[in-house]
Amino acid sequence: MSQSEILIKNISAIVSCDPEDRVYRDVDLCIEDNQIKQIAQGIQAPGARVIDGSRKFVYPGMVNTHHHFFQTFVRNLIKVDYVNIGVMDWLDVIYRIFPYVNDEVIYYSSLSAMADLIKHGCTTAFDHQYCNPKPGAEYIDRQMDAAELLGIRYHAGRGANSISQKYGSPIPDAMVETADEFLGDCERLIEKYHDPNPFSMRQIVVAPCQPVNMYESDYIESIRFAREHGVRLHTHLGEGETEIMLARYNRRTLDWCGHIGFLGEDVWFAHGWELLPEEYSVLAQSGSGLAHCPGPAVLGGYPIIDIAAMQRAGMTVGLGCDGSATNDGSSMLDTLRMGYLMQAYFAKTRGGCVTPYQMLKCATVEGAKILGRDDIGSLSEGKAADLFMIDLDALELCGTGHDPMNLLARVGVVGNVWLTMINGKIVWENGRFPGIDEQELSRKGEEVHKRVIRGRFEGLFNA
């Protein structure tokens, strides 16, 4: 019998998010090493650690498909809120802070975001790390350190910007990189960290930041490089840049992406507020995915994407928190709830709405598909043991347990989950990170924030 076996007994319900949308009632779940071994009633596993699952619901670990961890240290800034300004104007202000980010900020801001994700049921996170002041700081290495400490499954997007302010972008000179600098570091990271195997805990994505802030030739080089190295591609699209792209290239952004070859099953985009209905089929036919980030769309008052229409067209849509400068939190449960309510708002006028359960699948199995993973995102035998549990004995959930499939998004379970397991390891349980002094990490992170960021931009941090 494996010494790393865990048996969760008498679970009230398991929402699998599998192809059959199965919900298991009153069952046991056996985990061996990093995989789900068995789901059945009356499992016997002598020597296993036993967890009482009675009055608990189990869900697949959620998959966050777009974030900017470093922005966790530039959040809660009402003076730099983009509620009343456009994305491009907001970027022009916020980028003045980014050159001061250093490796300490990266480490502790990433820990803060990852902790928030884990506490709220996220087990796999993609981060778009485009803040790379020269000389080439090894920031993703510090994020890998943070991910290893907390135990989260981490896909790192190495981003870059190559057009400076003097040529019409908001990018300070200190953050501008050449294609050689960018792709050279991508190659280093792939060699050091990228694991394409099943149950991989870390992967690298080539992720040029944004079409308006990077030369077309650099995007083309990124495509060539990523496909030669067998890694995925990601960028922002359709979040306010369309007019600039039309003026610069006489093409809408998606058309420009297709023209240069930045489409395919190895590609996904963030946001897509400006996508037109006729463009949904382009994404669907190419196999390109979309990370929907409800938080910044609501905060900025931008168009709410029509997920139901996108899915009817055959698109794959996942969910992302986005960076805390435009969300202020890193909770996938909150993102799930907000995303569902946004879709429900337009249900009658747009001819259909995604259900709360369908939104959960966007946050789990669809997000896994976007990241190119078939080993996570759902719960069945042989899949990775990535899951979270909620406690039905919480008084606020009284009267909701009859429908575990729709509960999370419909009712709004947005507090800390009872347990989070990643790759067969319990990383959050009953209010604590096992083996980690959370308060000490928080104190050290607060000191770094005050010294490096808040001290330089005191006016922005005073309401």
matplotlib code that plots the C-alpha trace (Angstrom):
import matplotlib.pyplot as plt

x = [0.0, 1.4, 2.5, 1.0, -2.5, -5.4, -9.0, -11.8, -14.8, -18.5, -18.4, -21.9, -21.3, -18.5, -19.1, -16.8, -17.1, -16.3, -17.7, -20.8, -21.3, -21.5, -22.3, -21.4, -23.5, -22.4, -19.1, -15.5, -12.5, -9.1, -6.0, -2.6, 0.5, -0.7, -3.6, -7.2, -7.2, -10.9, -14.3, -16.8, -18.7, -17.1, -13.5, -11.0, -7.5, -5.6, -2.8, -4.2, -4.8, -8.6, -10.4, -14.1, -16.0, -19.4, -21.3, -18.7, -18.8, -15.8, -15.0, -12.2, -9.5, -10.1, -7.8, -6.9, -6.1, -5.0, -3.3, -0.5, 0.9, 3.2, 0.2, -0.8, 1.4, -0.2, -3.9, -6.4, -5.3, -8.5, -6.5, -5.3, -8.7, -9.8, -13.4, -13.5, -10.6, -9.9, -7.5, -4.8, -4.9, -4.8, -1.8, 0.0, -0.3, 0.2, 3.3, 5.2, 5.2, 6.2, 9.9, 10.4, 9.3, 12.2, 12.8, 11.5, 8.3, 7.9, 8.3, 6.0, 3.3, 3.3, 2.9, 0.0, -1.8, -1.1, -2.3, -5.6, -6.0, -5.4, -7.7, -10.5, -10.1, -7.7, -5.1, -3.5, -2.6, -1.2, 0.5, 1.4, 4.6, 5.5, 7.2, 10.9, 13.0, 16.4, 18.9, 17.0, 15.8, 15.0, 11.6, 9.9, 12.5, 11.3, 7.7, 8.7, 10.1, 6.8, 4.8, 7.0, 6.6, 2.8, 2.5, 0.4, 0.5, 2.1, 2.2, 4.5, 3.9, 7.2, 5.9, 7.7, 7.2, 9.4, 7.9, 9.0, 7.1, 8.8, 7.3, 3.7, 3.4, 3.0, 6.2, 9.0, 12.5, 13.6, 11.0, 11.6, 13.2, 14.5, 13.3, 16.7, 16.6, 13.0, 13.4, 16.8, 15.3, 12.3, 14.9, 16.6, 13.3, 12.2, 15.4, 15.3, 11.6, 9.3, 7.9, 5.4, 4.7, 1.4, 0.9, 3.5, 3.7, 5.4, 5.4, 6.5, 4.4, 5.7, 3.5, 4.3, 2.3, 0.1, 0.0, 0.1, 3.2, 5.3, 6.6, 5.0, 8.4, 8.8, 5.4, 6.4, 9.7, 7.8, 5.5, 8.4, 10.3, 7.3, 6.5, 10.1, 10.2, 6.7, 5.3, 2.1, 1.4, -0.6, -1.3, -3.9, -6.5, -9.6, -9.3, -9.3, -6.5, -8.6, -8.6, -4.8, -4.4, -6.7, -4.6, -1.3, -2.0, -5.5, -6.6, -8.6, -6.5, -7.8, -7.4, -3.8, -3.2, -4.4, -2.3, 0.9, 0.0, -0.8, -3.8, -4.1, -4.7, -1.5, -2.8, -5.2, -6.0, -7.1, -10.3, -11.8, -14.3, -14.0, -14.5, -17.3, -19.8, -18.4, -15.0, -16.1, -16.0, -12.4, -11.3, -13.4, -12.1, -8.5, -8.8, -7.7, -9.0, -10.2, -9.6, -12.5, -11.7, -15.0, -13.4, -11.7, -14.6, -17.0, -14.6, -13.9, -17.5, -16.4, -18.6, -19.7, -18.7, -21.4, -20.1, -23.2, -22.8, -19.1, -19.7, -22.4, -19.8, -17.5, -15.1, -13.3, -13.8, -12.0, -11.9, -9.1, -8.8, -6.6, -4.0, -4.9, -4.4, -7.7, -9.4, -7.9, -8.3, -7.2, -10.2, -11.5, -14.7, -15.4, -14.5, -16.8, -19.7, -19.2, -18.8, -22.1, -24.0, -22.7, -24.0, -27.3, -27.8, -28.1, -29.8, -33.1, -31.8, -29.1, -31.1, -29.7, -27.4, -24.7, -25.9, -24.0, -22.6, -21.5, -19.6, -18.0, -16.8, -15.3, -13.3, -12.2, -12.2, -12.4, -9.5, -7.5, -8.1, -7.0, -3.7, -3.3, -4.0, -6.1, -4.8, -6.5, -9.8, -12.2, -12.4, -12.2, -9.9, -6.4, -6.7, -4.5, -5.6, -6.4, -9.6, -11.2, -13.8, -16.5, -18.2, -22.0, -22.2, -21.5, -24.7, -24.8, -25.1, -28.1, -30.8, -28.5, -27.1, -29.7, -27.9, -24.1, -23.6, -24.9, -24.2, -20.9, -21.8, -25.6, -25.5, -22.1, -19.7, -16.9, -15.2, -12.2, -12.7, -12.3, -9.5, -7.4, -5.4, -2.9, -1.2, -2.2, -0.8, -3.0, -1.9, -4.7, -6.8, -9.3, -7.9, -4.1, -1.3, 0.3, 3.9, 3.9, 4.0, 1.5, 1.7, 5.5, 5.3, 2.7, 4.8, 7.8, 5.8, 4.2, 7.7, 8.8, 5.7, 6.2, 9.9, 9.9, 6.5, 4.5, 7.5, 8.1, 4.5, 3.1, 0.6, -1.1, -1.4, -3.2, -6.9]
y = [0.0, 3.4, 5.7, 8.6, 7.3, 9.5, 8.2, 10.8, 8.9, 9.5, 12.5, 14.0, 14.9, 15.0, 17.3, 15.7, 18.1, 15.0, 14.5, 12.9, 15.7, 13.0, 13.9, 11.2, 11.0, 9.5, 8.1, 7.7, 9.1, 7.3, 9.2, 7.4, 9.6, 12.4, 10.6, 9.7, 6.0, 5.2, 6.8, 4.4, 3.5, 1.5, 1.8, 0.0, 1.4, 0.1, 2.5, 5.5, 8.8, 9.1, 12.4, 12.6, 13.9, 13.8, 17.1, 18.1, 18.8, 18.1, 19.9, 19.8, 22.3, 25.5, 26.7, 30.4, 31.2, 34.8, 36.8, 39.3, 38.3, 41.3, 43.7, 42.4, 45.2, 47.9, 47.2, 49.1, 52.4, 54.4, 57.3, 55.0, 53.3, 52.9, 53.2, 56.6, 56.3, 53.9, 51.0, 52.8, 55.9, 53.7, 51.8, 55.1, 55.9, 52.4, 51.7, 54.5, 52.2, 49.0, 49.8, 49.8, 46.2, 44.1, 40.4, 40.9, 42.5, 39.6, 36.9, 38.3, 39.7, 36.2, 34.5, 36.9, 36.1, 32.4, 32.2, 33.9, 31.5, 28.4, 29.5, 29.8, 26.5, 27.2, 24.5, 25.6, 29.2, 30.8, 34.1, 36.6, 38.1, 41.0, 43.3, 42.8, 45.9, 45.6, 44.2, 40.9, 40.1, 36.4, 37.2, 34.0, 32.1, 33.9, 33.0, 29.4, 29.6, 30.9, 28.3, 25.5, 26.8, 26.9, 23.9, 25.4, 24.1, 26.9, 27.9, 30.9, 33.2, 35.0, 38.3, 41.3, 44.7, 46.1, 49.5, 52.3, 55.5, 57.6, 55.4, 55.7, 53.0, 53.5, 51.3, 53.0, 52.5, 50.5, 47.8, 47.6, 44.4, 43.3, 40.0, 38.5, 39.4, 38.2, 34.9, 34.3, 34.3, 32.2, 29.6, 29.7, 29.2, 26.4, 24.5, 25.1, 24.6, 23.4, 20.0, 18.8, 15.5, 14.5, 15.8, 18.5, 21.1, 23.8, 24.9, 27.9, 29.9, 32.4, 35.4, 38.7, 41.3, 43.2, 43.8, 47.6, 47.4, 45.1, 45.1, 42.8, 41.2, 40.3, 38.6, 36.6, 35.6, 34.6, 32.3, 30.7, 30.2, 28.8, 26.2, 25.1, 24.5, 23.0, 25.5, 27.5, 31.2, 33.8, 37.6, 40.2, 40.9, 43.0, 45.1, 48.6, 48.4, 47.9, 51.5, 51.7, 48.4, 49.7, 52.9, 51.1, 48.0, 48.6, 45.4, 44.5, 42.8, 39.3, 39.7, 40.9, 37.8, 35.5, 37.4, 36.7, 33.2, 33.9, 31.6, 27.9, 25.2, 26.3, 29.9, 31.6, 35.2, 37.3, 39.4, 39.7, 42.5, 43.9, 40.7, 40.7, 37.8, 37.0, 36.6, 33.8, 31.3, 32.3, 31.5, 28.3, 27.0, 27.8, 26.1, 29.3, 29.8, 32.8, 33.7, 35.7, 38.0, 39.4, 41.6, 44.2, 44.2, 45.2, 47.6, 49.4, 49.3, 47.4, 45.2, 41.9, 39.1, 36.7, 33.3, 31.4, 32.7, 31.9, 28.4, 27.9, 28.9, 26.3, 28.4, 27.3, 29.9, 29.8, 32.1, 34.3, 36.7, 39.1, 41.3, 42.8, 46.3, 45.8, 43.3, 43.9, 40.2, 36.8, 34.6, 32.3, 31.7, 35.4, 35.4, 32.5, 34.2, 37.5, 35.9, 34.0, 37.2, 39.1, 36.5, 36.3, 40.1, 39.8, 36.4, 37.5, 40.0, 37.8, 34.6, 32.4, 32.3, 29.9, 28.1, 28.3, 24.8, 25.7, 28.6, 26.2, 24.1, 27.2, 27.6, 23.9, 21.6, 24.3, 26.2, 23.0, 22.6, 26.1, 25.4, 22.2, 19.9, 16.8, 15.5, 18.2, 20.1, 17.2, 14.3, 10.7, 7.8, 8.4, 12.2, 14.4, 14.7, 18.4, 19.3, 21.5, 20.8, 23.0, 22.5, 22.3, 22.8, 26.5, 28.2, 30.5, 27.4, 26.0, 25.0, 24.9, 21.4, 19.8, 21.2, 20.9, 21.5, 25.0, 26.0, 27.8, 30.4, 30.6, 31.0, 32.6, 30.6, 33.1, 32.5, 30.3, 26.6, 23.9, 22.0, 22.4, 19.5, 19.8, 16.9, 14.7, 17.0, 18.9, 22.5, 24.3, 22.7, 24.1, 27.6, 27.1, 26.3, 23.1, 23.7, 27.4, 30.5, 32.6, 35.6, 35.7, 35.7, 38.4, 40.6, 40.3, 41.0, 44.1, 45.4, 44.9, 46.7, 49.7, 50.0, 49.4, 50.5, 52.5, 54.6, 55.8, 56.5, 57.7, 60.1, 57.2, 55.1, 57.9, 58.0]
z = [0.0, -1.0, 1.9, 0.0, -0.3, 0.8, 1.2, 1.5, 2.9, 2.7, 0.4, 0.0, -3.6, -6.2, -9.2, -11.8, -14.8, -16.9, -20.4, -19.0, -16.3, -13.6, -10.1, -7.6, -4.4, -1.0, -2.3, -1.4, -3.3, -3.2, -4.2, -4.7, -5.2, -7.6, -9.2, -8.6, -8.1, -7.5, -7.0, -5.5, -2.4, 0.4, -0.7, 1.5, 1.7, 4.7, 5.7, 3.8, 5.5, 5.9, 5.6, 6.6, 3.5, 5.1, 4.5, 2.0, -1.8, -3.9, -7.2, -9.7, -9.0, -11.0, -13.7, -14.0, -17.6, -17.3, -14.5, -13.7, -10.3, -10.0, -10.1, -6.7, -5.3, -7.3, -6.4, -4.3, -6.0, -6.4, -7.9, -10.8, -11.3, -14.9, -14.1, -15.8, -18.3, -21.2, -21.0, -23.1, -20.8, -17.7, -19.1, -19.6, -15.9, -14.4, -16.4, -14.6, -11.5, -13.2, -13.8, -10.0, -9.6, -8.4, -7.6, -4.0, -5.3, -7.8, -5.1, -2.5, -4.9, -6.6, -3.2, -2.3, -5.6, -5.4, -1.8, -2.8, -5.7, -3.5, -0.7, -3.3, -5.0, -7.8, -8.4, -11.8, -12.7, -15.8, -15.2, -17.9, -16.6, -18.9, -16.4, -17.2, -16.5, -18.0, -17.5, -17.9, -14.4, -13.6, -12.3, -13.5, -11.5, -8.4, -9.3, -9.7, -6.1, -4.9, -6.7, -5.3, -1.7, -1.9, -4.2, -7.0, -10.5, -12.5, -16.2, -16.6, -19.6, -20.4, -21.9, -23.4, -24.9, -27.7, -28.7, -26.4, -25.4, -28.0, -30.7, -29.4, -26.6, -22.8, -22.3, -20.4, -22.0, -19.0, -19.9, -23.6, -24.9, -28.2, -29.7, -29.1, -25.4, -25.0, -26.9, -25.4, -21.9, -23.1, -24.3, -20.9, -19.1, -21.3, -20.8, -17.0, -16.2, -19.0, -18.4, -21.1, -19.5, -17.8, -14.3, -15.0, -12.3, -14.4, -18.0, -20.0, -22.5, -25.0, -24.4, -26.2, -24.2, -26.6, -30.3, -29.9, -27.8, -29.8, -33.4, -35.9, -36.7, -33.0, -33.0, -36.0, -34.4, -31.3, -33.3, -35.0, -31.7, -29.8, -32.4, -32.8, -29.1, -28.7, -26.3, -26.3, -27.3, -25.5, -25.8, -25.1, -27.8, -28.2, -25.1, -26.5, -29.1, -32.2, -33.4, -33.0, -35.0, -37.8, -38.0, -37.9, -40.1, -41.6, -39.9, -36.8, -34.2, -34.9, -38.6, -38.0, -35.8, -38.6, -41.1, -39.2, -38.1, -34.4, -34.4, -33.7, -31.2, -29.4, -29.0, -26.6, -26.0, -23.0, -22.9, -26.4, -25.5, -29.0, -30.9, -33.4, -33.7, -37.2, -35.6, -33.2, -36.0, -36.9, -33.4, -33.3, -36.6, -35.7, -32.3, -30.5, -27.0, -25.0, -21.4, -20.2, -17.3, -15.8, -13.1, -15.4, -17.8, -15.0, -13.4, -16.7, -18.0, -21.1, -23.3, -21.7, -24.0, -25.2, -23.9, -25.1, -28.6, -28.5, -27.4, -30.0, -32.6, -31.2, -29.2, -26.0, -23.3, -19.9, -17.0, -15.6, -12.6, -14.6, -12.8, -9.5, -10.9, -12.7, -10.4, -6.9, -6.0, -7.1, -6.2, -8.9, -6.9, -7.1, -10.8, -11.3, -9.6, -11.3, -14.7, -14.3, -13.2, -16.1, -18.5, -16.7, -17.1, -20.9, -21.0, -22.4, -24.9, -26.3, -26.7, -24.0, -21.1, -19.8, -16.7, -13.4, -14.1, -17.6, -16.1, -13.6, -16.6, -18.1, -14.9, -14.8, -17.8, -20.5, -18.8, -18.8, -22.5, -23.2, -21.4, -23.5, -20.5, -20.5, -17.2, -15.1, -15.0, -14.2, -11.7, -12.8, -12.3, -13.7, -13.7, -11.5, -7.9, -8.2, -6.3, -3.6, -1.0, 0.6, 3.9, 3.8, 7.5, 7.0, 8.2, 5.1, 2.9, 4.7, 2.1, -0.9, -0.9, -3.2, -6.3, -6.1, -9.8, -9.8, -6.2, -6.6, -9.2, -8.5, -4.7, -4.6, -2.5, -2.4, 1.0, 1.6, 0.7, 3.3, 1.5, -1.6, -3.0, -5.9, -7.5, -4.6, -1.9, 0.5, 0.2, 2.1, 4.9, 7.4, 7.3, 7.0, 4.7, 6.2, 7.2, 6.2, 8.4, 6.6, 9.0, 8.7, 4.8, 4.9, 7.2, 5.0, 1.9, 3.5, 4.3, 0.7, -0.6, 1.6, 0.9, -2.9, -4.2, -1.7, -0.6, -4.1, -5.0, -1.7, -3.4, -5.3, -2.2, -0.1, -0.8]

ax = plt.figure().add_subplot(projection="3d")
ax.plot(x, y, z, "-o")
ax.set_aspect("equal")
plt.show()
